[in-house]
Amino acid sequence: MSASTPSYWSTVSSRLSQLICGLSGHQLLLSAEPGRLSLKCMSCPYETPGWTIKERSRDNRPRRPAAVLVEQHVQG
C-alpha cells in the first residue's frame, strides 16, 4: 500500500482518530447484534471484544415452583 492511495490515508486517519480518542476517553455506546453485545465508540472505530449471548434452551420439562413463604397465625 503506497502513501498515495486513498485507503492508506483512510487507515492513517482512522488510527490517528482512535489514538486521540483513546487519550481523551472513548464515548462508548452499547451495541446489540444478534447473539452478541459489545461497546463501540461513537467518535472512532474502536470496539470492545464484546460478549457472546447464548439463547436459553427450550426444554419442556416441568419446573419446580419457587419457594413460597407461608405465615400461619394461631388464635388462642
C-alpha positions as a printed Julia matrix, in Angstrom:
76×3 Matrix{Float64}:
   0.0     0.0    0.0
   1.63    3.25  -1.09
   1.2     6.63   0.59
  -0.74    7.96  -2.41
  -3.67    5.53  -2.19
  -6.92    6.68  -0.55
  -7.11    3.52   1.57
  -3.7     4.34   3.08
  -4.82    7.8    4.17
  -8.13    6.41   5.38
  -6.27    3.9    7.56
  -3.88    6.56   8.88
  -6.79    8.9    9.64
  -8.72    6.14  11.38
  -5.73    5.13  13.53
  -4.97    8.76  14.41
  -8.56    9.49  15.46
  -8.59    6.29  17.52
  -5.32    7.33  19.25
  -6.63   10.81  20.05
  -9.96    9.43  21.2
  -8.19    6.82  23.36
  -6.13    9.51  25.09
  -9.14   11.71  25.82
 -11.55    8.86  26.54
 -13.81    6.91  24.22
 -17.52    7.72  24.03
 -18.77    4.16  24.38
 -22.23    3.09  23.36
 -23.79   -0.34  23.87
 -24.13   -2.18  20.56
 -26.51   -5.13  20.35
 -26.27   -7.56  17.45
 -27.96  -10.95  17.14
 -26.12  -13.21  19.6
 -23.58  -10.56  20.65
 -23.19   -7.43  22.8
 -20.26   -5.04  22.58
 -19.28   -1.45  23.3
 -18.5     0.82  20.33
 -17.01    4.3   20.37
 -19.15    6.97  18.71
 -16.12    9.03  17.64
 -13.76    6.42  16.23
 -13.83    2.8   15.01
 -12.85    1.36  18.43
 -14.93   -1.64  19.54
 -14.54   -3.92  22.57
 -14.32   -7.71  22.07
 -17.83   -7.92  23.5
 -19.84  -10.79  24.88
 -21.48  -13.73  23.14
 -25.07  -14.26  24.18
 -26.37  -17.8   24.29
 -30.04  -18.4   23.8
 -31.78  -20.28  26.58
 -32.52  -23.88  25.83
 -36.19  -24.58  25.33
 -36.83  -27.69  27.37
 -40.42  -28.55  28.15
 -39.73  -30.26  31.44
 -41.99  -29.04  34.26
 -40.1   -26.8   36.62
 -40.29  -26.94  40.36
 -42.24  -23.94  41.7
 -40.26  -21.34  43.58
 -40.29  -21.43  47.36
 -43.18  -19.57  48.94
 -43.22  -18.06  52.41
 -46.39  -19.02  54.3
 -47.38  -17.49  57.62
 -49.76  -19.2   59.99
 -51.47  -17.13  62.62
 -52.62  -19.08  65.68
 -55.54  -17.66  67.58
 -55.81  -18.62  71.15
